[in-house]
C-alpha cells in the first residue's frame, strides 16, 4: 500500500513540472517585478526633482573704464646735487677719514667728508725738488740764448767791421803802391830815354845805361805786384761779404734758434712741474669736501650694490674711487619715485600718465604724480636676479610734503588707460577660443552663445567694443557650461611655410649629409640624411639640389659639376644616376628621393597627417591649454 502512495506522489510531481511553474520560481519572478517597478518609480521621481539650469549671472554695465599698473618704488629727488670723489689717487682708491652726520641740514661751505691726503703731501715734497731742478735748467737755457744773441751782435758790429776795414786798408795800400810804381816807371822811362841819347854820344857807359833800363823794369814789376795785391784784397772783400758773413750769420742764428728751442723746452718742463704741484695741491684741497656755493639741503650718503650682492656705504675707513658719488643733497621741493615695472606691463606706460603714490612711512598718505620718463632698457638683474626683466619708470610727485625723504618705499599706481561711457563685463564672463572671445548670454528663458569684441582689461573688468548691450545678463564662468555653448572648432596651428630660395640661401643650413633642406622636406638639417620624403615626394629636395649644384642651369648635373660636390653629397647624387651615363637629371634625383622616402615609411608624419601622431586627421587636442581656451579667465 505504501508503494502505491509513493508512486502516486512521483506521478503528481511529474505532472506538476510539466503543467505549471514551481513555487520558488514564482516567488523569484514576483520579487524581480517589484524591484523593477520600484526602480522605475525612483527614476521618475529623481527626474522630477532635478533642479533647473540656474547659473550665477552678471550684468553688462556702462561707465568709466580705468586700467592701472601697480608696483613698488623708492622716493628720490629729481634735482640732486651730487658730490663726487674728485681725487685722482695713484692706486685708484682713497680712504675716508671723517664724515659729517647723515641726515643733518647743511649749508654753503659746511664740512661733509675728509679723505686721506697723506700720499699727496709726500708727493708734493718730491715735486718741489723737481720744480727747483726745472727752474735751474730754465735759467741756464736763458743764459745760452742771451750769449748766442750777443755773439751775433758781436760779429755784425765788431768782427765783421774789423775784417772789412782791414781788407779795405789793404786795397788802399795796393792802390797807393800802384800809383807810386807808375810814377817811378814814368821817371825811369824818362831817365832811360835820356841815357840812351847820352850813350849814343858816348857820354855814359853801357853799365849806366843798363842800370837805367833795370830801373824801368823794376818799376814795371812794382806796378804788377801792386795790381796783384789790389786784386787779392778785392777778392778777400768779396768773399768776406758774400761767403764768410753769410756763413757766420747762419751759424750764429742757428745757435740762437737752438737756444730758443731749448729755452722753450725748459719752460714747458717747468710748466709741467708747476702744473703737477698745482694738481697735487688741488688733490689735497679736494680731499676736504664741503657744500658748494649756493647749495643747501639734507645730507644723504651714497649707497651702492654690486652685482655680487656686496653693498658699499659711505663711512669712516671706507675706500672710494675717482668720480664715485659720495653725498647727495636732494632738493626736497623736487621729489620723484623710481619704480621698477615688469616687462609685461612696461608697454602700457607712457610719459604724461597720471599716478597715485602711497608712501609707507607716511601712514599710507596718498600723493599725486605724473610719469616723466620711461627707460628704454631693462635694469641689470645681477647674479641672482629673477628672469623677469624690469624697466625703470620715473614719476614726479606733485606738491611733495616736507616730511618726504629720499629712500622711502612707496606703492605706485599708474593710470595707464581711462575711457568714459564704455561697456564693461566681469572678466569671469568671457570665454576665449584661440583669438576669439565668447559670452553665454541669457535670452529670456534660454541662453545663447555670442561672440564679442574686447579691447583690454584691468584684471577685474573687460572693455567690450561690440557684441553686447547694456543690461544684458551673462553667465559667470561659462567654461563650466561648454555643453550649452555653441563654440567653433579649434583649428590646428598653421604650418610654417618657407620659400625654397630662403632655405637655400642660408649658408649654415646644411644637413649632416652636406645637402641643404628645402621647403616640403620632412627631415630637418639634423637628420643626417638627404630629405625629400613626406608630402613633397622628393621633388622639393631634387629642385634644391639642382638649384645649388647645376651651375650652368641645363637641368643636368654633369661630371664637371659633380666633381665640385662634397663627398657625402657626391655619393647620393651618384646613386641617383640610374642609367650610369655619368650625368644626373632632375627626374633621376626625384625618383631617388621618392624611393628613399618610401623606404622610411613616407616621412615622419605617420598616420593622421604631419605631426599628428596616431590621432584622427583634422581633430583638435582636448587639452584647453593647447587649444588656446582660457576657461572663463582672462582672454
Secondary structure, DSSP 8 states (H G I E B T S, - for coil): -HHHHHHHHHHHHHHHHHHS--HHHHHHHHHHHHHHHHHHHHHHHHHHH-------EEE-EEEEEEEEEEEEEEEEESS-EEEE-----TTSEEEEEEE--TT-EE-TT-EEEEE--HHHHHHHHHHHHHHHHHHHHHHHHHHHHHHHHHHHHHIIIIIHHHHHHHHHHHHHHHHHHHHHHHHHHHHHHHHHHHHHHHHHHTSS-HHHHHHHHHHHHHHHHHHHHHHHHHHHHHHHHHHIIIIIHHHHHHHHHHHHHHHHHHHHHHHHHHHHHHHHHHHHHHHHHHTEEE--TT--EEEEE-EEE-TTS-EEE--TT-EEETT-EEEEEE-TTSEEEEEEEEHHHHTT--TT-EEEEEEGGGTTEEEEEEEEEEEEEE----TT--SS-EEEEEEEETT--TT--TT-EEEEEEEEEEEEEEEEEEGGG-EEETTEEEEEEEETTEEEEEEEEEEEE-SSEEEEEES--TT-EEETTGGGGGGGS--------------HHHHHT-TT-B-TTS-B--TT-SS-TTSSS----GGGTTHHHHHHHHHHH-TT-SSEE-HHHHHTS-HHHHHHHHHT-TT-SS-EEHHHHHHHHHHHHHHTTSSS--TTSTT-TTS-TT---S-HHHHT--TTS--
